């Protein structure tokens, strides 16, 4: 499970707390893994700090950083440094990177790792420091409301009607006929009908099914127009819904309990960060994404220039579409890439053929095209700027999406 909030949600604030500089297990970029950081020669800091290097990072600046994030016991949670990822023990919830490189962050805004973007104000190019993010400013406190209890036995109708609002809340997207969703992590249903006010779901299980899955043994037994579902849960197993992932922490004869808090919730995090480059917000103020709103013209431009392309399928009424187009794409991290990608957007709610062509299941949907015009990836739903930047870098570099 990713320890990061894929932010359909607001960003996270941060506060700086001084910590010890003696961390022999942290490696500097270019040092041997595990080697202590060397002290600069007398006067070196003063010599390095001149001109633009002494200008402090301000909120809104585009900042290139190298960093490692660790738990209190020194285990690694996340890193942009290959040497740290290779040498250090991993914490619960560690996210493995496909490749290692510095990250682009907008100062004052949420980065891939919670709290990092908000911690950069006042730093100078070349400066490196360690900060402690209290639990409330990293992954947040452990929330009792994220600990939920479920019955081990459920009786479900074969056909289920759910309001449009409840469908979006439960499944994290809009319904479309034929789409398969998880009524529970061990029971699937197909959307059989969609109206303006509700969706109808049809359970797709057979008369009797036994499944030994990662969450435990499940029996699904059909009883007329209903299904009896019985779970014998495994303590410690990962329990997934369409919108959450947690861990089964307790069980008895009639129920089991799942903790959906992130593994590092309630715990402080230490971040060792270095600023490598700063681009002032003012330098990007006039840079805008050059959207092409004609589908054929956009793909022709991508083919002519040999660039990858991004197609956004949106609807005017979709709030997540508006958030994507007015917050994520205008972020400096995305605007910096404006000349490296061809940007296309189409209102597929009005021009429905495009939604059909790409088997669109909800709004927004993004289609990533390789320079040769073939589809590299399809993403459904909202992405914040940090997640979008990561996805676009993968497209530009030609790497396989993780």
Secondary structure in CASP SS format (residue, H / E / C, confidence):
PFRMAT SS
TARGET T0000
AUTHOR 0000-0000-0000
METHOD secondary structure of the structure
MODEL  1
X C 1.00
X C 1.00
X C 1.00
X C 1.00
X C 1.00
X C 1.00
X C 1.00
X C 1.00
X C 1.00
X C 1.00
X C 1.00
X C 1.00
X C 1.00
X C 1.00
X C 1.00
X C 1.00
X C 1.00
X E 1.00
X C 1.00
X C 1.00
X C 1.00
X C 1.00
X C 1.00
X C 1.00
X C 1.00
X C 1.00
X C 1.00
X C 1.00
X C 1.00
X C 1.00
X C 1.00
X C 1.00
X C 1.00
X C 1.00
X C 1.00
X C 1.00
X C 1.00
X C 1.00
X C 1.00
X C 1.00
X C 1.00
X C 1.00
X C 1.00
X H 1.00
X H 1.00
X H 1.00
X H 1.00
X H 1.00
X C 1.00
X C 1.00
X H 1.00
X H 1.00
X H 1.00
X H 1.00
X C 1.00
X C 1.00
X C 1.00
X C 1.00
X C 1.00
X C 1.00
X C 1.00
X E 1.00
X E 1.00
X E 1.00
X E 1.00
X E 1.00
X E 1.00
X E 1.00
X E 1.00
X E 1.00
X C 1.00
X C 1.00
X C 1.00
X C 1.00
X C 1.00
X E 1.00
X E 1.00
X E 1.00
X E 1.00
X C 1.00
X C 1.00
X H 1.00
X H 1.00
X H 1.00
X H 1.00
X H 1.00
X H 1.00
X C 1.00
X C 1.00
X E 1.00
X C 1.00
X C 1.00
X C 1.00
X C 1.00
X C 1.00
X C 1.00
X C 1.00
X C 1.00
X C 1.00
X C 1.00
X C 1.00
X C 1.00
X E 1.00
X E 1.00
X E 1.00
X E 1.00
X C 1.00
X C 1.00
X C 1.00
X C 1.00
X C 1.00
X C 1.00
X C 1.00
X C 1.00
X C 1.00
X C 1.00
X H 1.00
X H 1.00
X H 1.00
X C 1.00
X C 1.00
X C 1.00
X C 1.00
X C 1.00
X C 1.00
X C 1.00
X C 1.00
X E 1.00
X E 1.00
X E 1.00
X E 1.00
X E 1.00
X E 1.00
X C 1.00
X H 1.00
X H 1.00
X H 1.00
X C 1.00
X C 1.00
X C 1.00
X C 1.00
X C 1.00
X C 1.00
X H 1.00
X H 1.00
X H 1.00
X E 1.00
X E 1.00
X E 1.00
X E 1.00
X E 1.00
X C 1.00
X E 1.00
X E 1.00
X E 1.00
X E 1.00
X E 1.00
X C 1.00
X E 1.00
X E 1.00
X E 1.00
X E 1.00
X E 1.00
X H 1.00
X H 1.00
X H 1.00
X H 1.00
X H 1.00
X H 1.00
X H 1.00
X H 1.00
X C 1.00
X C 1.00
X C 1.00
X C 1.00
X C 1.00
X C 1.00
X C 1.00
X C 1.00
X E 1.00
X E 1.00
X E 1.00
X E 1.00
X E 1.00
X C 1.00
X C 1.00
X E 1.00
X E 1.00
X E 1.00
X E 1.00
X E 1.00
X E 1.00
X E 1.00
X E 1.00
X C 1.00
X C 1.00
X C 1.00
X E 1.00
X E 1.00
X E 1.00
X E 1.00
X E 1.00
X E 1.00
X C 1.00
X C 1.00
X C 1.00
X C 1.00
X E 1.00
X E 1.00
X E 1.00
X E 1.00
X E 1.00
X E 1.00
X C 1.00
X C 1.00
X E 1.00
X E 1.00
X E 1.00
X E 1.00
X E 1.00
X E 1.00
X E 1.00
X E 1.00
X C 1.00
X C 1.00
X E 1.00
X E 1.00
X E 1.00
X E 1.00
X E 1.00
X E 1.00
X E 1.00
X E 1.00
X C 1.00
X C 1.00
X C 1.00
X C 1.00
X E 1.00
X E 1.00
X E 1.00
X C 1.00
X C 1.00
X C 1.00
X C 1.00
X E 1.00
X E 1.00
X E 1.00
X E 1.00
X E 1.00
X E 1.00
X E 1.00
X C 1.00
X C 1.00
X C 1.00
X E 1.00
X E 1.00
X E 1.00
X E 1.00
X E 1.00
X C 1.00
X C 1.00
X C 1.00
X C 1.00
X C 1.00
X C 1.00
X C 1.00
X C 1.00
X C 1.00
X E 1.00
X E 1.00
X E 1.00
X E 1.00
X E 1.00
X E 1.00
X E 1.00
X E 1.00
X E 1.00
X E 1.00
X E 1.00
X C 1.00
X H 1.00
X H 1.00
X H 1.00
X H 1.00
X C 1.00
X C 1.00
X C 1.00
X C 1.00
X C 1.00
X C 1.00
X C 1.00
X E 1.00
X C 1.00
X C 1.00
X H 1.00
X H 1.00
X H 1.00
X H 1.00
X H 1.00
X H 1.00
X H 1.00
X H 1.00
X H 1.00
X H 1.00
X H 1.00
X C 1.00
X C 1.00
X E 1.00
X E 1.00
X E 1.00
X E 1.00
X E 1.00
X E 1.00
X E 1.00
X C 1.00
X C 1.00
X C 1.00
X C 1.00
X H 1.00
X H 1.00
X H 1.00
X H 1.00
X H 1.00
X H 1.00
X H 1.00
X H 1.00
X H 1.00
X H 1.00
X C 1.00
X C 1.00
X C 1.00
X H 1.00
X H 1.00
X H 1.00
X H 1.00
X C 1.00
X C 1.00
X C 1.00
X C 1.00
X C 1.00
X E 1.00
X E 1.00
X E 1.00
X E 1.00
X E 1.00
X E 1.00
X E 1.00
X C 1.00
X C 1.00
X C 1.00
X C 1.00
X H 1.00
X H 1.00
X H 1.00
X H 1.00
X H 1.00
X H 1.00
X C 1.00
X C 1.00
X C 1.00
X C 1.00
X C 1.00
X C 1.00
X C 1.00
X E 1.00
X E 1.00
X E 1.00
X E 1.00
X E 1.00
X C 1.00
X C 1.00
X C 1.00
X C 1.00
X C 1.00
X E 1.00
X E 1.00
X E 1.00
X E 1.00
X E 1.00
X E 1.00
X C 1.00
X C 1.00
X C 1.00
X C 1.00
X H 1.00
X H 1.00
X H 1.00
X H 1.00
X H 1.00
X H 1.00
X H 1.00
X H 1.00
X H 1.00
X H 1.00
X H 1.00
X H 1.00
X H 1.00
X C 1.00
X C 1.00
X C 1.00
X C 1.00
X C 1.00
END
